[in-house]
Amino acid sequence: MTKTAIIGGGIGGLVTALLLSREENREVTIFEKNDHLGGRLTYERHGEFKIDQGPTIILLPDMLLDILEEGGIPREDIPIIPCSPLYDVHFEDGKSFVKFSDPERQKEELRAKFPGNEKHFDRFLSDMRTRFLQGKSQFLEKSFVEKRTFFSRKNLKTLMKLKAYQNVKKMMRSYFDDERLIEAYTLQTLYIGGHPEQSPAMYSLVSYSEHEHGIWYMKGGYARLVDIIQAELQKRGVVIRTGTAVEEVLVEGGTAKGIATKEGRAYYDELVMNGDFPIMDRMLPERYRLNRKYTPSSGCLLLYMGLDRNYPNHSIHQFFMTGDFDRHMRQVFQDKMLPDDPSFYTFHPSLVDDSLAPAGKGVLYTLIPVPSGEEVDWSGKDHLIEHVLDQMEERGFPDLREHIEWLHVRTPAQAEQEGLYAGGSFGIAPTLFQSGVFRPQLQPYQVDHLYAVGASIHPGGGVPIVMQGAKILADYLQFEGKARHNYKRGV
């Protein structure tokens, strides 16, 4: 019997447990410091109101469903519905642009709003489809524990095709000629906390994926996924220890042996660390730590609202762009200051889901990209919030303040207190030298039987991608387990 301990009950740890617990000869225990599982994937609640605290947009639905199905949860048990249209993008000059998954409808929208750009859309889809398939098989579905495997001739050739030497914004300029449209196809780097001009062009595949695979919503909120997985784990007898923080990883002679909590020591055959990796690094004895300095992803200033009404928008997802998006990005990523006129995103799921609020009422979520890190001066937070509420009332939610019954604000400082590195909302930033082989891998230390999973581990952030990282890890552990078993048998 192999005893596996998972430190942290975020989505990476939960999916690792889901996949590993299908083995008969494996005993899995999850240790979670909070009184609930899910990590970033949880709810913000107030009375009968509830709304997702973190992730909201479901991308790559087939990847998500395939992994859950492999873990023993049927696809039909996951209540996701497509968003149609995908979302609206509102520009400061009053023009709006609607994104659709259907290529013909999207070209009609391009023809109407940005004439001439529809001619390049088919080329965008064709180029990106080829790059997506190559990138998925060679980077998203592989680990680079042996770093030399990353630098194979085949991989280097693929990186050239993906134009990894370019940034996302530069790549989008090769397809579109209006700066507003370019912003609409580069803002997706913010889904994983990256700057459009600092994120390698391979991340432009996110904007392609929206068209190819759609954007989806989970009935009950994205955090419902945690409840579904937890119920399955409990049926299998996986031990879940919430409210139990791991204080130290025990290492003897270069091998991970167990953990220490306030209740004492416990010993295991394998340890999996699931959390923001730079934070988890501190759990090891000093001699084994990497002590590497990482660039954190951007932070989020989040507003959660309970309303006495719903606003009849035709999309639950909306982006409101500032007149100077480049300035906003500089303030977030270079100047490390609160933006004075930011772009922001709104999520209004109660339009399609009446389980989130009392009858006739609604919930609304607003995300403002802001800097992460200790140097940020938060004294202007209230002024920024009032500015964004003014913008919301002017551009899409008239008389919003009159309809707010409940408002809660969450800052990167709170996120940092809860265990997110430097308050960044998406793990370490998706820069060139924190991607692929340069990102921490599933076996990041020169310590046997110690592994890692999560948003800061390859292949990266975003719920389906973290789940893919959990699948890579589970496959690796199962292969290693069989190899050890065969070695003991002399096979």
N, C-alpha and C positions, 0 to 999 in steps of 0.2 A: 504493500500500500504506500503510495507516494503522498506525502502531506505537503500541501501547497498553501501558503499564506499570502493573501493579497492585502497590501497596505493602501487603503483608500478605496472608497466605494463610488467613485465617479463612473461615467459610462465606460471608460476603458477597463476599469477593474471589473465591472459588472459583466461585460461581454466576455472578458477573459474567463471569468468564473463560469459563465453560461457554456462556453465551448469546452472547457476542461472538465466540467462536472458530468459530462456525458460518458467519461471513462469510468469503468467499474472499479478500477484499482487506484482511484485518486480521491483524496479527501481534501476539500477546499474550505478555507476559512477566510472571511473578509473582516478586516478591522477598519472601522470608520470613526473618525474623531467627532463628527457631528451626530445629532440624534436622528438623522435621516440619511438615506443614500441619495446618490445622484450628482453630487458635486455641483457644477454649474447648471446642471439640468434639474431644476427644482422650481417650486412655485413661490410667488409672492402672494400672501393672503391677507385679507381684511374682512372679517365677518363672512358673508356669503360671496364676496368677490374673490376671485383668484385669477392669476395670470402668470405666464412663464416668467421666471426671473432672469434667465439668460437666453439661450438659443431659441429662435422662433421659426426660422426658415428651414424647411426640410429640402435639402438637395440630394442628388444621387439616390433616389428612392430604391432602385433595384439593388444597389450595393447594400443599403441598410436592410432590406427585406431578405436578401440572399444570406447575409451573415446570421440574422436571427433564425432563419429557417434551418441553417446548418446547426445552429445551437438548439434546435428542437421546438421553436415557436413558429407555428404555421403563419404564412403570410396573411391569411384572412383574419388572424387575431390582432393585426396591427391596423387600427382604424384611421388610415390616412386618406385624405381627399385632395384632388388637384386644385390649385389656385388658377382661376381663369377670369381675367387676365393674370399674368404673373405679378405685376405691380405697376404703379404709376411713378413717374419721375417728374417733379414739378420744378421748373427753372424760375429764377428770380424775375425774369422779364415777362412772366405770365404764361409762357408756353409750357405745355405738358406733353409728355411722351409716354405712351403705354407700351409695355413689353408683353409679347405673346409667345407661347411656345410654338404655335403654328407658323411655319416660315412664310406662307402666303399672306396671312394677316399681318405679320410683322413687316413685310415689304410694303403692304398697303399703308401702314402707319408711317414708315420711313418716307414713302413717296409723298404723303400728305404733309408731314411735319419737317422733313429734311430732304427736299427733292434732290435727286441724283445719287444719294447715298444708298438707295435700294439696289443699285447696280452692283455694289460691292458686297452685299449681304450674303449672296450665294457663295462667293469666294471665301468669305469669313467662315461660314459653316463648313465648307468643304475642307479648308486648311485645318480648322480646329478639330474636325472629326478625326482626321488622320493623326494629328498630334495627340489627341486625347487617347486614342487606342494604343498608340506607342508609349505614351507616358504612363498610362495605367498599368500596362503589363511589365514595363521595365523599371518603374519607380514606385508606384503606389502598392504594387503587390509583392514587392521584394524588400528584404532587409539588407543592410550593408554592415553586418557585424564584422565580416572580413572586408575591410575597406578597399582592398585592391580590386574586389569584384565590381565596384562602382566605376572604376577607371578602365573598363574594358573598351575595346575599339567600338563595339556595338553601342554601348551606352554613350560614349563620347559623340558618336555619330548622331544618336537620337537627341542629345542635348543641343547639338548644332541645329537640328531640324526644329526643335522647340524654341530655338533662339534664346537660350537661357542667359546669354550675354546681354540681351536687351532687357529693359524694364517693361512692365505691363502697358504703361501709357504710350511709350514709343511704339510698341507693337500695334496698339489700336489706331494710332495715327496712320498706319499703313493701310487701314481699311476705311476710315471715316474722316471727313474733312471739316466737320463742324465741332468746335470745342465742347459744346454742350452735349453732343452725341458721344464724343470721346469720354466725357465724364460719366455718362450713363453706362458705358462699357468698361470702365475702370474702377468704379466705386466698389466693385465686388471684392477687391483686396481688403477692404475694411471688414468683411465677414470674418477674416482671420487676423485682423489687427495689423495689416500691412499698409504701407504707403504705396500708391500706384507708381511712383517714380523710384521706389527702392525695392519693390518686389519683382523677382525675375519673371520674364515673360511667360514661363510655364504656368503661372497662376492666372493668366488670362483664360485658361481653360474653364475657370469657374463661370465666367459670363457665357461661354459656349454651352456649358452644362445646363444652364437655366433654360435655354431653348431646346436642347436635345432631350433632356430628361424631365423638364418641368420643375416647378416649385410646388411643394405640397404642405398641407396642414394636418396635424394630428388632432382628431376630436378629443376634447378634454385638455388640450395643451401638449406640447412636446414632452413635458415632464411626465406625462402619463406612461411614456415608454419605460421609465424607471419602475413604476408600479407593476407593469406587465412582466418585466424581467425578474424583479424581486419575488413575485408570486411563483414563478417557475423555479427559481433557485430554492425557495423554501420547500417546494414539493419534493425536490431532489435531496433535501437534507443538507444543503450547504449551510455552514454555520455563519451567521451574520452578527458581528459584534459592533453595534452602533454605540456611540458615546465612549469609545475606547481609543484614545490616541496612542499611536506607536511613538515612543520616545527615542528609541535607538534600534539600529540594525546590528545584530551580533555577528561579528566576523572573527573566525579563528583560523589562523594559518592560510589566509587567502580564500576561505570558503565561508559563505553565508550560512549561519547555523540557526538563527532564530531572531526573535524580537524581544524588546523590553517595553512593557507598559507600566502604568501605575500599579497594576495588580501583580507584577512580577515578570518572570521570563517564560517564554514558550519557544519550543524548538520545532523546526520544520525542515523538510528536505529541499524546498524551493521557496524563494521569496520573490514576489512581484510588487514593485513600487508603482502605485498609480496616484499621481498628484502632479503639481507643477514641479518639474524636475529640479530646477535650481534650489527649490525649497527642500525637496526630498534628499538632496545631496548632503544636507546638514545632519541627517540621521546616521550617517556612517562614521566610524572612527576616523579621526583626522587623517591618518596616514593613507586611507583609501579614497578620500574625497577627491573630486576633480577640481573643485574650487575655481571653476572657470567663470569668467564674466560674460554674461549673455545680454543681448539687447532685448528688452521686453517688448511685447506687442503694445498697441495703443490701449488706452483705457476707455471706459464708457461712463458717462454720466447718465443715469437711467431714471426716468420718471414713470412711476406706476400709478395709474388712476382708475378709480371706480366712478362711473358716471351715472346720472339719472336718466340717460338716454343712449341711443346709438346714432351715429352719423351715417347717413345712407350713401356711403362711398361704394364704388363698384369694385374696389380691391381692398383686401385687409392689410396689404403692405403698401406703404407709400414712402418715397424719398423726396425731401424738400431741399433743393440745392441752393447754396449761397451764390452770390454774384461773383465771388472770387474763391473758387474751390482750392486753387493752388495755395492761396494765402492760408486758408483753414488748415491744409495739410502741413504747411511749414510751421504753423503755430503748434500743432500737435506733435510733430516728429522732430523738428529741429529746435524751435524756440522754447519748447516745453512750457507753454503758457496757455491759459484758458482762452479759447477762441472768442473773438468779440462778435463775429457774425457767422456762426457755423452752419454747415449742412446738417440735417438730422433725418432720422428714420422713424416712422410711426407704424404701429402694429395694432389693429383693431379687430381681434378675432371674434368678439361677441357678435359681429355681423353674421357669422356662419355657425356659431356655437353658443347655444343658450344655456349651456351648463356652467358658464364662467361667472355669471352674475344673476342677481334676483330678476324675476320676470320684468320685462320692459326696460331693464337697465343694461349697462355695458361696461367693458374694461378697455383701457387704452394704455399703450406702452410707448414711450418715446426714448430713443437712444441718440445721444450726442457724442460723437467721437472727441475724446479729450486726451491729453498727455497722461502717461504713466510715470512713476518715479517720485522720489522724495523731493525733488526741487520745485514741484508745482505749487504755486501759491493759490490756495483754495478760497481766499477771502472774497473773491468776486463771484463765487458760486451762485448766490441768490440773484445777483444781477443777470447772470447768464441764463438762469432758469426763467426769469421773468421775460427776458428777450425772446427766448424760444416759445414761451406760451403766447406772447404777442404775435409772433410769426405764425403759430398754429391757428390762432383765431383769424388772422388776416387771410391765410392761404388755404384753409381746408376745414377748420373746426370752429365755425362762428360761435361767439359767446361761450367758448369752452369753459372759462372760469366759473360761469354761473351754473354749470352742469356737473362740476366736480364734487362728489361726495366724500372722496378719499384720495389723498395724494401722498405717496411715499417716494423719497429720493435715495438713490444708492450711488455712492462715489467710488472711485478707484481706491481711496484710502480705506474704505470699509472692505473692499475686495481683497486688499493686501492683508488686512487683519484676519480674513477668513482663509488665507493660504494661497492667494494668487500672487505670483512673482511680480514684485514692484507695482502691484495693482493692475497689471495688464490683464485684459479680459480673455486673451486667446492663447496663453502660453508664451513661449518666446517668439519674437517677430519672424515672419517668413522672408528674411533677407537672403541673399545669395549664399552667404557663408553660414547660414543657419538652416539650410535646406539640403535634402538628399543626404549624401554621405557626411556632410558637415553638421547635421543635426544629431543630437544624442540618439543612439540606436537601442534596440531592445535589450542588449547586454552591454551597458555603457561602461562598466567597471572591469578592472582586472581582478574580479572576485567571482569565484565559481558559484553557480546556483542563485545568482542575484540578477533580476531582470527588471525592466521598466516598460511602462505603457502610459499613454496620455497625450495631451495636446502638444507638449513640448518635445515629444519623442517622434522620430520618423514613423510614418510619413507626414504627420502634422496635425493641425487643428481642424475644427469642424466635426460635428457628431459622427457622420458616416466615415470620415477619414480616421478618426480616433478608433472607431469600431474596426476599420480595416487593419489598423495597427494591432489591435487586440487579436484579430484572426491570425496575422503574421506571427505574433508571439505564441499563441496557442498551438499553431502548426509546428513551430520550432520546438516548443516544450514536449509535444507529443512525439516528435521525431527523436529528440534527445532521450526521452524516456525509453523508447523502444530500443535505441542504440545501447543504452546502459543495461537494459534487460537482456539483450542478446549477448552483450559482453560477459555478463555474469553467467550466462548459460554456456558460454564458449562458442557461440555461433559466429 
